[in-house]
Amino acid sequence: MKTCGTLLVLLCCCWAETQLRGETISENDITHQGHYGESETPHDVVMGAAQRTEAAATASTHQTCQPDIHTVLRDMSVLIAEQRVELRHTRTQMEAIETRLRASESKAEAMETRLRASEKTVVEQRVELTHTKTQLQAMETRLRASEQMVEEQRAVMRELQEKQEEQAAAVGAVGGSLNLTESQVEELRREREERRVSFSASLLASGSGYAGPFAVSTHLVFRHIITNSGSHYNPNTGVFTAPVRGVYYFVMFLHGHGHQSIPTAASLYKNGEHVATAYSFHPGNALSASNGASLLLEVGDVVYVQLWPGGRLFDDQYNPTTFSGYLLFPM
């Protein structure tokens, strides 16, 4: 564009100079012709010839300058065409650049959106990281407390192990005195079982009915077993046999119906000797009697109950008449 402007300025200057020269020659010719007509001198003739020669040279120069102007104009047309082509190419490039710029702006907006999302994610991750740190601190505190508890338990276990070793050493020291033979262990077990002595039985095995009256004292057999630990009471004979030496307690509960001449009575015997009596009498109402005693028995001693002569006892499914005994302690 600058080259085109310069050429236009040069063209205008050349054209203005040519016009100026043409006008000067014309005026000189006119002046010369006027003067020569009035008074011509040889000098004037010579000067006029010189002026005409100069004018012819100027005209020749003017004729030579005209083709140069056309050449310049053609060159300028070519330059203008080239400039137009270049301008179109420049516009195409600018449009391409503008398209790329818009695409870059779109990418920049997308990247800005992603950047904002990333910043938001970073903030959320920071919050989560802070929460995680808090949880880790709490877990570390709990872990330290657990480790301390484990150390305490280890100390307790070491202490218990030391005590166990001491006890094992003590047991080893007295092992000779505690080394019981198999027969001794069996004897101790048998004695333990023998000390578990207890029984209780009612008069009739089933149903209801009376025992007595009889003319003489009669041995009673309590046939319905309520309990018989150790099986030292015999329900077939009504006799209890002491398994170990010791103090035993025996008791009898009697039940009967009133009668004008028949009492409700029975006695407790040890090895054939009278120990205690339970007695009750009423002419018309139901009645009961009871009695008991603590006895020192040797191994093999027997205890039982006998019905009084002329006496009568009643029993049924409710077991109102019973005989019981148990070992208080061995001697």
ChimeraX attribute file (.defattr): number of C-alpha atoms within 10 A of each C-alpha:
attribute: neighborCount
match mode: 1-to-1
recipient: residues
	/A:1	8
	/A:2	6
	/A:3	10
	/A:4	14
	/A:5	11
	/A:6	10
	/A:7	15
	/A:8	13
	/A:9	10
	/A:10	12
	/A:11	16
	/A:12	11
	/A:13	11
	/A:14	13
	/A:15	14
	/A:16	10
	/A:17	11
	/A:18	17
	/A:19	11
	/A:20	10
	/A:21	14
	/A:22	14
	/A:23	10
	/A:24	11
	/A:25	18
	/A:26	12
	/A:27	10
	/A:28	15
	/A:29	14
	/A:30	10
	/A:31	11
	/A:32	18
	/A:33	12
	/A:34	11
	/A:35	12
	/A:36	13
	/A:37	8
	/A:38	7
	/A:39	8
	/A:40	11
	/A:41	9
	/A:42	8
	/A:43	9
	/A:44	14
	/A:45	13
	/A:46	11
	/A:47	13
	/A:48	18
	/A:49	13
	/A:50	12
	/A:51	16
	/A:52	16
	/A:53	12
	/A:54	13
	/A:55	19
	/A:56	13
	/A:57	12
	/A:58	16
	/A:59	16
	/A:60	11
	/A:61	12
	/A:62	17
	/A:63	12
	/A:64	11
	/A:65	14
	/A:66	14
	/A:67	11
	/A:68	12
	/A:69	16
	/A:70	12
	/A:71	11
	/A:72	16
	/A:73	15
	/A:74	12
	/A:75	14
	/A:76	18
	/A:77	13
	/A:78	12
	/A:79	15
	/A:80	16
	/A:81	12
	/A:82	12
	/A:83	16
	/A:84	12
	/A:85	12
	/A:86	12
	/A:87	13
	/A:88	12
	/A:89	12
	/A:90	13
	/A:91	12
	/A:92	12
	/A:93	12
	/A:94	13
	/A:95	12
	/A:96	12
	/A:97	12
	/A:98	12
	/A:99	12
	/A:100	12
	/A:101	13
	/A:102	12
	/A:103	12
	/A:104	12
	/A:105	12
	/A:106	12
	/A:107	12
	/A:108	13
	/A:109	12
	/A:110	12
	/A:111	13
	/A:112	12
	/A:113	12
	/A:114	12
	/A:115	13
	/A:116	12
	/A:117	12
	/A:118	13
	/A:119	12
	/A:120	12
	/A:121	12
	/A:122	13
	/A:123	12
	/A:124	12
	/A:125	13
	/A:126	12
	/A:127	12
	/A:128	12
	/A:129	13
	/A:130	12
	/A:131	12
	/A:132	13
	/A:133	12
	/A:134	12
	/A:135	12
	/A:136	12
	/A:137	12
	/A:138	12
	/A:139	12
	/A:140	12
	/A:141	12
	/A:142	12
	/A:143	12
	/A:144	12
	/A:145	12
	/A:146	12
	/A:147	12
	/A:148	12
	/A:149	12
	/A:150	12
	/A:151	12
	/A:152	12
	/A:153	12
	/A:154	12
	/A:155	12
	/A:156	12
	/A:157	12
	/A:158	12
	/A:159	12
	/A:160	12
	/A:161	12
	/A:162	12
	/A:163	12
	/A:164	12
	/A:165	12
	/A:166	12
	/A:167	12
	/A:168	13
	/A:169	12
	/A:170	11
	/A:171	13
	/A:172	12
	/A:173	11
	/A:174	11
	/A:175	12
	/A:176	9
	/A:177	9
	/A:178	10
	/A:179	9
	/A:180	11
	/A:181	9
	/A:182	9
	/A:183	9
	/A:184	11
	/A:185	11
	/A:186	12
	/A:187	12
	/A:188	12
	/A:189	11
	/A:190	11
	/A:191	13
	/A:192	10
	/A:193	13
	/A:194	18
	/A:195	20
	/A:196	16
	/A:197	21
	/A:198	20
	/A:199	21
	/A:200	20
	/A:201	24
	/A:202	26
	/A:203	27
	/A:204	22
	/A:205	17
	/A:206	13
	/A:207	9
	/A:208	13
	/A:209	13
	/A:210	15
	/A:211	17
	/A:212	20
	/A:213	18
	/A:214	13
	/A:215	10
	/A:216	13
	/A:217	16
	/A:218	18
	/A:219	17
	/A:220	19
	/A:221	22
	/A:222	25
	/A:223	18
	/A:224	18
	/A:225	18
	/A:226	12
	/A:227	13
	/A:228	19
	/A:229	15
	/A:230	14
	/A:231	16
	/A:232	17
	/A:233	27
	/A:234	16
	/A:235	19
	/A:236	10
	/A:237	13
	/A:238	19
	/A:239	21
	/A:240	21
	/A:241	18
	/A:242	24
	/A:243	22
	/A:244	19
	/A:245	17
	/A:246	17
	/A:247	17
	/A:248	19
	/A:249	16
	/A:250	20
	/A:251	19
	/A:252	24
	/A:253	18
	/A:254	26
	/A:255	22
	/A:256	26
	/A:257	20
	/A:258	18
	/A:259	15
	/A:260	9
	/A:261	10
	/A:262	20
	/A:263	23
	/A:264	28
	/A:265	24
	/A:266	29
	/A:267	22
	/A:268	23
	/A:269	18
	/A:270	17
	/A:271	13
	/A:272	10
	/A:273	9
	/A:274	14
	/A:275	16
	/A:276	17
	/A:277	19
	/A:278	20
	/A:279	18
	/A:280	20
	/A:281	21
	/A:282	17
	/A:283	13
	/A:284	10
	/A:285	10
	/A:286	15
	/A:287	17
	/A:288	21
	/A:289	18
	/A:290	20
	/A:291	16
	/A:292	19
	/A:293	13
	/A:294	15
	/A:295	16
	/A:296	16
	/A:297	22
	/A:298	16
	/A:299	11
	/A:300	13
	/A:301	16
	/A:302	18
	/A:303	23
	/A:304	23
	/A:305	25
	/A:306	19
	/A:307	24
	/A:308	24
	/A:309	17
	/A:310	17
	/A:311	24
	/A:312	23
	/A:313	24
	/A:314	21
	/A:315	22
	/A:316	16
	/A:317	13
	/A:318	9
	/A:319	20
	/A:320	16
	/A:321	22
	/A:322	22
	/A:323	24
	/A:324	21
	/A:325	22
	/A:326	20
	/A:327	24
	/A:328	17
	/A:329	15
	/A:330	14
	/A:331	10
